[in-house]
């Protein structure tokens, strides 16, 4: 409960700070302060923070988390959240955090908002099983992403560290979602991959 409250409070502060973003209809990764980084490290195992600016044409934003096991997509997203945009030029933020629990659960916290307020959702999944599993994560390497209906923001990878199995992160081409990009998940033999995606709709 303490972690949930802390993450909610931090999300509010990060959203308020998103007003500095001046690139219209773009999503960027902000430079966090040392204090913000410290709070995130204290309250979560991993966190992804994004700023966005959307004009009046955009009506809503959706954030969802896809899960892949051995390269195959599971039937439903592990987490899915949508909220309306105000229909005017707006700067806001997206905060996605991951918390591992003692009972082998992984909690996902999604928060989206702007200076008028923010909202979010908490979901959970079972921690991937297996010996010698390493966790890798990464964000889209592009400095600025134009808003669209399917944006790949970040990845969380659980992969075996046994000999002969690669432990490298995903390529730039993967994040650009070029044709056949999902084949990379099979080729690298990852055990479990979570892909964080966003959609801004007009």
N, C-alpha and C positions, 0 to 999 in steps of 0.2 A: 504493500500500500504506500509506504514511504517513497519507493522508487517511482510509482505512478504519479504521485503528487509532485515530486521533484521534476519529472519529465514534463508534466503539464505546465508547470511554472516556467521552466526553461524554454519550452516551445513558445510561450507567450512572449518572452523577451526576444527570442530569435525572430519571431514574426514582426515585432515592432521594429527591429533593426533592419528588416528587409526593405524599408522605405527608401534606403539609400540606392537601391537598384534603379538605374535610369534607362536601361535598354528595353524599349517597348516590345512586347510579344516575344520575350526571350526568357530562358531559364538559365541560371548560373549557380556556381558553387561559391558561397561567400567565404571570406577570410574570418575565421572565428577568433575571438580574443582568448588569451590564456585562461581567463576565468571561465568562459563558456566551455572550453575544451576540458577543463578540470571537472566541471559539473557533469558533463557528458560521460567522462571516464568513470566518475563515481557512481552514476546512476544506471549505466548500461554497459554491455560488452562491446557494442559497436553502434555507431550512429552515422546517419547521412543527413546533411542539411542542404537545402536548396532555396534560392530566392527566385521569384518570378515577377514579371510585370506584364499585365494583360490589359488590352484596351476594352472598350465597351462592346465589341463584337463577341467576346467570349462569354458564354453563359454558365459553364460549370467545369469543374476539374475533378478527375477521378484518379485514385491511386490504388494499385493492386499489386499483389505479390504472387508470381507464378512459381510453381515448384516442378522440378525435373528430377527424376530418379533414373540413373544410368542413361541419361539423355532423353528419356520419355516424359512428356508432360503429364502431370496428374490431371484428373478430370476438372477440378474446380480450383480457383485461386485460394491460397491459404488466407489471404487478407484482401478485402476490397472495400473501398470507402469513396464516396462521392459527396461533393458539396457545391452549392451554387456560388457563382461569382456575382458581384453587385451590378454588373452592366454598365460600368464606368471604368475609366483608367485606374487600375489598382496595382499596388505593389504588395506582395505577400510572401509567405514562406511555407516550405514543406519540411517537416522534421520526422524522420523515420528512425526508430531506435530498436535495438535487439537486446533482450535480457535473457540469460540462461539461469534456470532455477535448479535448486538442489535435487528436485525429483525428476530430472532429465526432461524437462519441458523447455521450450524456447518461446518467449513472449515477443510479439511484434507490436509496437506502438506507432500509430500513424496520426500525425497532427497537421492540419492545414488551416491557414487563416491569414488575415490582414489586420490593419489597424482597427477595423470594426469588430473584431473578435475572431476566435478560432474554435475549431471542433476537431474531434478525432475518434479513433476506435482502437481497441486492444483485441488482438487475437492470439492464438497459440498453436503450436505444433509440437510433435514429439521429437526430441533430439535424435538425429541420425545415429544409429548404432554401428559399432565396428571398432576394431583395434587399429591403432596408428592412424587415426583420422586427423587431418589438419584442416584448419579453417582459413580460407582466403577470402578477401573481399576487395572490391574495387568500385570506382565510380566512372561514369562516362568521361573519357579524357578530353572531350571538346570543351573549350573554355565557355562557350555560350551555345545553347541549343534553341532553335526557333520552336515556338509552341506548335504542337501538332496533336493528332488524335492517337498516336502511339509513340511514346518516347521511352527509351531504355535508359534508366537513370543509374542503376547500380546492380551489383551482384554479390551474393554470399555463397561461397563454395565450400562444401565438405568433401574432402578427397583423401584417398589412401596415400600414405607416405611410403608404402612398400616399394621395393626395388622394381623398376620397370614401368611404374605408373607416374605420369607427369604431374607435377604440382605447380605448374605455371598458371598465371591468371589469364583472363580472357583477352583476346586481341582487340585492337582498335577497330578492325573490320566488323567484329562481332557487335560492338557497341553502336556502330553505324547501321546495323541490321541489314547488311547487304544480302543479296539472294543466297539462300542456303546457309545463313549464318548459324542456325541452330545445330547444324551437323558438327560444329566444333565441340559441342557438349559430349557427343558420342565419341568423337575422335580422341578426346583427352580423358575419357573414361572416368569422369567425375562420379562420385557416389550420389551426392545430392547437390542441386544448384537451385537457389532462389533468385529470381530476377525481379527487381523492383521497377515497375513501369508507371507511366502517367499519361493522362489524356486530357487535353484542353479542347473543349468543343464550343463551336460558335452557335 
